[in-house]
Amino acid sequence: MSTVHRFPGGIHPHEGKGGKAVTASLPIVQAPQPSRVMIPLKQHIGSVCKPLVNKGDFVKVGQMIGEPVGAMSAAIHASVSGKVIGCESCIVADGTEQLCVIIDNDFKDEWVDLQPTQNPASITGTQLSDIARQMGIVGLGGATFPTAVKLSIPQDKKVTTLILNGAECEPYLSADHRLMVEQAEQIVSGAKLVKSALGIEKVLIGIENNKPDAITALQKACEGINGFEVVSLKVMYPQGGEKQLVYALTHKTVKAGKLPLDLGIIVMNVGTCYALNRAVYEGRPLIDRIVTVGGCVNNPANYCVRIGSPVEWLIDTSKGLLQETKTLIYGGPMMGAAISREDIPVTKGCSGIVALDKLSALAQEGPCIRCGRCIEACPMKLAPATIDRYTRHRMFEEAEKADAMSCLECGACAWSCPARRNLTQSCRTAKHMIKKQQQQEAAMKGGN
């Protein structure tokens, strides 16, 4: 094992009640199944899946209910057995409506016949990519990028390094931590599949040094395997950001508009590797994931949750919210989304449900005092206050020149701001408007 320097910038967000100090030591437990699940047909970056079931159909666990459409997609599967109530629009975590397959659980937990891959050791990159697509594997660190696309390497590219992301730098979340402790061998097995299929030379497993038990577990799992190295990382948010992790582990910089692949690197979350391993060796599609329920709840826990389970079901399983709860976060407190309702479904990208008290709630904005703390905190070396000023004046061309499109939306700037300005939201708005303007310009050129 080796220790390397961290990336530039970053912060140390504090945690309140029910944080990592509590959940990191709690073993993963199987959450009870709800009586009804709502399974969105788009749980990934890319196209909405085509529904394969109709109202009144009976489905089994693992049955494909959403067929991937286009190159950027991943299949959707039933997470419970039972009767399809319908395909309807439902509210999801970001406040939008998504087409969902609603299934009433018959609690028989009847599975489809699983078909493990024959001769996994000789699997090719194309075959592994197809398995990921059909089994619904996506990036489980939160980005939900279809794993099949990441495994489809262009002919003019060569991958030399696979990075496994075990940083889990978000406050309160310990889903990846517990998975590394409890399923280290399966994670490494999944990485071996990717390494062999793509002809990769080395695998770097990055874990923050506040997870010594996870580091030990992965070291043990890697014993005797050539080309694998576990790297202890300094604790700093957002250490788990793709570009930040690449820099911390390799000292290589992913330039604006480029991908790690341009440096011969691909990055995968440890949970994604675990899911990919099960897809190959067990024929098991992605129908559940690990979710941390933490903060102001009576019983913080790390649950293995069936996809489509309502948030309120998990909260009830944790014996409810504490009285001082003011804010409910879907995901982590830095990059997650505040939600005002509890009937939304857990999806593939949900790593946590965090209840925060009034001390964690967002204070009212004040004027910028030009202290420069947001610049010091930004891992991309941007000037968030400048982008914020341009955005508020709708000067989006200037915001683009200030490199707003490189913003990770990690929240470090807003967290560090003593004036409590919504800097991250301004950067997010600028990116949205810049993309919209680019699309309009492209459409105008196409019409000429």
C-alpha positions in Angstrom: 0.0 0.0 0.0 1.1 3.5 -0.7 0.0 7.0 0.3 -0.1 9.9 -2.2 -0.7 13.6 -2.1 -4.3 14.8 -2.5 -5.8 17.0 -5.2 -5.7 20.9 -5.0 -8.5 22.7 -3.0 -11.1 20.8 -1.1 -12.8 21.1 2.3 -13.5 19.2 5.5 -17.3 19.3 5.9 -18.4 18.6 9.5 -21.1 16.1 10.4 -23.8 16.3 13.0 -25.8 13.6 14.7 -25.9 10.1 13.1 -22.9 10.6 10.8 -20.1 8.3 9.6 -18.9 7.9 13.2 -22.1 5.9 13.8 -22.9 4.3 10.5 -19.4 3.2 9.4 -19.3 0.5 12.0 -22.8 -0.8 11.3 -23.0 -4.0 9.2 -25.2 -4.0 6.1 -28.6 -5.4 6.8 -31.3 -6.5 4.3 -34.1 -3.9 4.3 -37.6 -5.5 4.4 -39.4 -5.4 1.1 -42.2 -2.8 0.7 -45.7 -3.8 -0.4 -45.3 -1.7 -3.5 -42.4 -0.4 -5.6 -42.2 2.4 -8.1 -39.3 1.6 -10.6 -38.3 4.5 -12.9 -37.5 3.6 -16.5 -34.7 6.0 -16.5 -32.1 5.5 -13.7 -29.0 6.4 -15.8 -27.5 9.2 -17.9 -29.1 8.7 -21.3 -32.3 7.5 -22.9 -35.5 6.3 -21.2 -36.0 2.6 -21.4 -38.8 1.1 -23.4 -41.4 -0.5 -21.0 -41.8 -4.3 -21.6 -44.7 -4.9 -19.3 -48.3 -3.8 -19.1 -50.9 -3.4 -16.4 -52.0 -6.7 -15.0 -48.8 -8.6 -15.9 -47.2 -10.7 -13.3 -43.4 -10.4 -13.0 -40.6 -12.1 -11.2 -37.6 -10.6 -9.5 -34.8 -9.9 -12.0 -37.2 -9.9 -15.0 -36.4 -7.1 -17.5 -39.2 -4.6 -17.5 -37.4 -1.8 -19.3 -35.4 -2.4 -22.5 -32.4 -0.1 -23.1 -32.9 2.3 -26.0 -29.9 3.7 -27.9 -26.2 3.4 -27.0 -26.5 5.5 -23.8 -28.8 3.3 -21.7 -29.1 0.4 -19.3 -31.8 -2.1 -18.7 -34.3 -1.9 -15.8 -35.5 -5.0 -13.9 -38.2 -5.9 -11.5 -37.0 -5.8 -7.9 -39.9 -7.7 -6.5 -42.3 -10.4 -7.7 -45.9 -9.5 -8.1 -48.5 -7.7 -10.2 -47.9 -4.7 -12.4 -50.3 -2.0 -11.4 -49.4 0.2 -14.3 -46.8 2.4 -16.0 -47.4 5.9 -14.8 -45.6 9.2 -14.3 -44.3 9.5 -10.7 -42.3 12.3 -9.0 -38.6 11.4 -8.5 -35.9 13.0 -6.3 -35.1 15.9 -8.6 -38.7 17.0 -8.6 -39.4 15.9 -12.2 -41.9 13.3 -13.4 -40.5 10.0 -14.7 -42.3 7.1 -16.2 -42.3 4.3 -13.6 -43.4 0.7 -13.5 -45.5 0.2 -10.4 -45.5 -3.3 -8.9 -47.6 -4.7 -6.1 -45.4 -7.1 -4.1 -46.7 -10.6 -3.7 -43.9 -11.3 -1.2 -43.1 -14.7 -2.9 -39.7 -13.3 -4.0 -39.9 -15.5 -7.0 -36.9 -15.0 -9.3 -36.3 -15.6 -13.0 -33.8 -18.3 -13.8 -30.4 -16.6 -13.5 -27.8 -17.4 -16.2 -24.2 -17.0 -15.1 -21.6 -16.3 -17.8 -19.8 -19.3 -19.2 -15.9 -19.1 -19.0 -15.7 -15.6 -17.3 -11.9 -15.7 -17.4 -12.0 -15.5 -21.2 -14.6 -12.8 -21.5 -13.9 -10.0 -23.9 -14.5 -6.3 -23.5 -17.4 -6.3 -25.9 -19.1 -9.2 -24.1 -18.6 -7.6 -20.7 -20.1 -4.3 -22.0 -23.1 -6.2 -23.3 -23.6 -7.9 -19.9 -23.4 -4.6 -18.2 -26.1 -3.2 -20.5 -28.5 -6.1 -20.2 -28.0 -6.4 -16.5 -28.7 -2.7 -15.9 -25.3 -1.9 -14.4 -24.6 1.8 -14.0 -22.1 4.0 -12.0 -23.3 3.5 -8.4 -21.3 6.4 -7.0 -24.1 8.7 -7.9 -23.4 9.7 -11.6 -25.3 6.6 -12.9 -23.2 6.6 -16.2 -24.0 3.4 -18.0 -21.2 1.0 -17.3 -21.6 -0.6 -20.8 -20.5 2.7 -22.4 -17.5 3.0 -20.1 -16.4 -0.5 -21.1 -16.8 0.2 -24.8 -13.3 1.4 -25.6 -12.8 3.1 -29.0 -10.3 1.4 -31.2 -8.0 4.4 -31.1 -7.8 4.3 -27.3 -5.8 2.1 -25.0 -6.7 1.7 -21.3 -3.6 1.1 -19.1 -5.1 1.8 -15.6 -8.3 1.0 -13.8 -9.1 3.1 -10.8 -11.5 1.8 -8.2 -13.2 4.6 -6.4 -13.6 3.8 -2.7 -13.1 7.3 -1.4 -16.8 7.9 -0.3 -16.0 11.4 0.8 -19.5 12.7 1.2 -20.5 13.3 4.9 -22.8 10.8 6.5 -22.5 8.1 3.8 -20.9 4.8 4.6 -22.5 2.5 1.9 -19.3 2.0 0.0 -17.3 1.7 3.2 -19.4 -1.2 4.5 -19.4 -2.9 1.1 -15.6 -2.8 1.0 -15.3 -4.3 4.4 -17.9 -7.0 3.8 -17.5 -7.8 0.1 -13.8 -7.0 -0.7 -13.2 -10.3 -2.5 -16.2 -9.8 -4.9 -15.1 -6.2 -5.6 -11.6 -7.3 -6.5 -13.1 -10.2 -8.6 -15.1 -7.6 -10.5 -12.0 -5.5 -11.1 -10.1 -8.6 -12.3 -12.9 -9.2 -14.9 -12.5 -5.6 -16.2 -8.6 -5.8 -16.1 -8.6 -9.1 -18.1 -11.4 -8.1 -20.6 -9.8 -4.8 -21.5 -6.1 -5.8 -21.2 -5.4 -3.3 -18.4 -2.0 -3.3 -16.8 -2.7 -2.0 -13.3 -5.6 -1.5 -10.9 -5.4 1.3 -8.3 -7.9 1.1 -5.4 -8.2 4.5 -3.8 -9.6 4.6 -0.2 -9.6 7.6 2.2 -7.4 6.8 5.3 -10.4 7.2 7.7 -11.5 3.7 6.6 -8.6 1.5 7.9 -10.9 -1.6 8.1 -11.8 -1.2 4.4 -8.1 -0.7 3.4 -7.2 -3.9 5.3 -10.0 -5.9 3.7 -9.0 -4.8 0.2 -5.3 -5.4 0.9 -6.1 -8.9 2.0 -8.3 -9.5 -1.1 -5.5 -8.3 -3.4 -2.8 -10.5 -1.9 -1.0 -12.5 -4.6 -2.7 -10.7 -7.5 -0.4 -9.0 -9.9 -1.1 -5.4 -10.9 -3.3 -4.5 -8.0 -2.5 -1.8 -5.5 -4.5 -0.3 -2.6 -3.7 3.4 -2.1 -4.5 5.3 1.1 -5.8 8.8 0.4 -5.9 11.9 2.6 -9.3 12.7 3.9 -10.6 15.6 1.9 -13.9 16.5 0.1 -14.4 15.9 -2.9 -11.8 13.2 -3.0 -14.2 10.9 -4.8 -14.6 13.3 -7.7 -13.4 11.5 -10.9 -10.9 14.1 -11.9 -9.7 14.6 -8.3 -9.2 10.9 -7.8 -7.2 10.6 -11.0 -4.9 13.4 -10.0 -4.5 12.1 -6.4 -3.6 8.6 -7.6 -1.6 9.3 -10.8 -0.7 13.1 -10.6 -2.2 13.3 -14.1 -4.6 16.1 -14.9 -7.8 15.5 -16.9 -8.1 18.7 -18.9 -11.3 20.6 -19.4 -13.5 18.8 -22.0 -11.5 15.6 -21.7 -12.1 12.3 -20.0 -9.8 10.0 -18.0 -9.9 7.7 -21.0 -7.8 10.3 -22.8 -5.1 9.5 -20.3 -5.6 5.8 -20.6 -7.6 5.6 -17.4 -11.1 4.4 -16.5 -12.7 5.0 -13.1 -15.3 2.7 -11.5 -17.0 2.9 -8.2 -16.4 -0.1 -5.9 -20.2 -0.8 -5.8 -20.3 -0.9 -9.6 -17.5 -3.5 -9.7 -19.4 -5.5 -7.1 -22.6 -5.4 -9.2 -20.7 -6.3 -12.3 -19.1 -9.3 -10.7 -22.5 -10.6 -9.6 -23.9 -10.0 -13.1 -21.1 -12.2 -14.6 -20.7 -15.0 -12.0 -24.4 -15.2 -10.9 -26.3 -13.8 -13.8 -27.8 -11.4 -11.3 -29.2 -8.0 -12.6 -29.0 -4.8 -10.6 -32.2 -4.9 -8.5 -30.9 -3.5 -5.2 -28.1 -1.4 -3.8 -26.6 -0.3 -0.4 -28.2 2.8 1.1 -27.1 4.6 4.2 -29.9 6.1 6.3 -28.3 8.5 8.7 -28.5 11.8 10.5 -31.5 12.6 12.6 -33.2 9.2 12.5 -33.8 6.9 15.5 -31.9 3.9 14.1 -29.2 4.9 11.6 -28.3 2.0 9.3 -26.8 0.7 6.1 -29.4 -1.2 4.2 -29.4 -3.4 1.1 -32.5 -1.9 -0.5 -34.7 -3.1 -3.4 -34.8 -0.5 -6.2 -38.1 1.3 -6.2 -38.7 1.2 -2.5 -40.2 4.4 -1.2 -38.0 6.7 0.9 -40.7 6.7 3.6 -40.4 2.9 3.9 -36.7 3.2 4.7 -37.3 6.0 7.2 -40.0 3.8 8.9 -37.5 0.9 8.9 -35.1 3.1 10.8 -37.9 3.9 13.4 -38.7 7.3 12.0 -37.2 10.8 12.1 -36.1 12.6 15.2 -38.2 15.6 16.2 -35.4 18.1 15.4 -35.3 17.0 11.7 -35.7 20.0 9.4 -34.3 18.8 6.1 -34.4 15.5 4.3 -31.6 14.8 1.7 -31.7 12.2 -1.1 -28.1 11.3 -1.4 -25.3 13.1 0.5 -25.6 16.6 2.0 -23.1 18.0 -0.4 -24.3 16.8 -3.8 -27.6 15.3 -2.9 -31.1 16.8 -3.4 -33.3 18.2 -0.6 -36.7 16.5 -0.9 -40.0 17.7 0.5 -41.9 14.4 0.1 -41.2 10.8 1.2 -43.1 8.9 -1.4 -40.3 9.1 -4.0 -38.5 5.8 -5.0 -35.0 4.7 -4.2 -33.1 4.4 -7.5 -29.7 3.0 -8.6 -28.0 6.3 -7.9 -29.2 6.7 -4.4 -26.4 6.1 -1.9 -28.1 7.6 1.1 -31.1 9.2 2.8 -29.9 11.8 5.3 -32.0 13.7 7.8 -30.5 17.1 8.9 -31.4 19.3 11.9 -31.9 23.0 11.9 -28.2 23.7 12.4 -27.6 22.1 9.0 -30.3 24.0 7.2 -29.3 26.6 4.7 -29.1 30.1 6.1 -30.2 33.3 4.4 -27.8 34.7 1.8 -25.6 37.7 2.5 -23.6 39.9 0.1 -20.2 38.6 -1.2 -17.4 39.9 1.0 -14.7 39.0 -1.5 -12.8 36.8 0.9 -11.7 34.3 -1.7 -12.6 31.2 0.4 -14.6 29.7 -2.5 -11.6 29.9 -4.7 -9.4 28.2 -2.1 -12.0 25.4 -1.7 -12.7 24.8 -5.4 -11.1 21.5 -6.5 -11.2 22.8 -10.2 -9.4 26.0 -9.4 -12.4 28.1 -10.5 -13.6 31.5 -9.1 -17.2 30.6 -8.0 -18.0 34.1 -6.8 -17.2 35.5 -10.2 -19.4 32.9 -12.0 -22.1 33.6 -9.4 -21.9 37.4 -10.2 -22.1 36.7 -14.0 -25.0 34.3 -13.5 -27.1 36.7 -11.4 -26.6 39.3 -14.2 -27.4 36.7 -16.9 -24.0 37.2 -18.4 -23.7 33.6 -19.5 -21.0 34.1 -22.2 -18.8 35.6 -19.5 -19.6 32.7 -17.2 -18.5 30.3 -19.9 -15.2 32.2 -20.3 -14.8 31.9 -16.6 -14.9 28.1 -17.2 -18.3 27.5 -15.5 -18.6 24.2 -17.5 -15.8 22.7 -15.5 -17.7 23.0 -12.3 -18.3 19.7 -10.5 -21.3 21.0 -8.6 -19.6 19.5 -5.5 -20.8 22.2 -3.1 -17.4 23.0 -1.7 -17.7 26.7 -2.6 -21.1 27.1 -1.0 -20.1 25.3 2.1 -17.0 27.5 2.6 -18.8 30.8 1.9 -19.3 32.9 5.1 -22.0 34.9 3.4 -23.9 31.6 2.7 -24.3 32.5 -1.0 -25.8 29.8 -3.2 -22.7 29.6 -5.3 -23.2 26.0 -6.4 -26.7 26.7 -7.6 -25.4 29.7 -9.6 -22.7 27.5 -11.3 -25.4 24.9 -12.0 -27.7 27.5 -13.6 -24.8 28.9 -15.7 -24.0 25.4 -17.0 -27.6 24.8 -17.9 -28.0 28.1 -19.7 -24.7 27.7 -21.5 -25.7 24.2 -22.7 -29.1 25.5 -23.8 -27.5 28.4 -25.7 -25.1 25.9 -27.4 -28.0 23.7 -28.4 -29.9 26.6 -29.9 -26.9 27.7 -31.9 -26.4 24.2 -33.2 -30.1 24.0 -34.2 -29.8 27.3 -36.0 -26.7 26.1 -37.9 -28.4 22.8 -38.8 -31.4 24.7 -40.2 -29.3 26.8 -42.6 
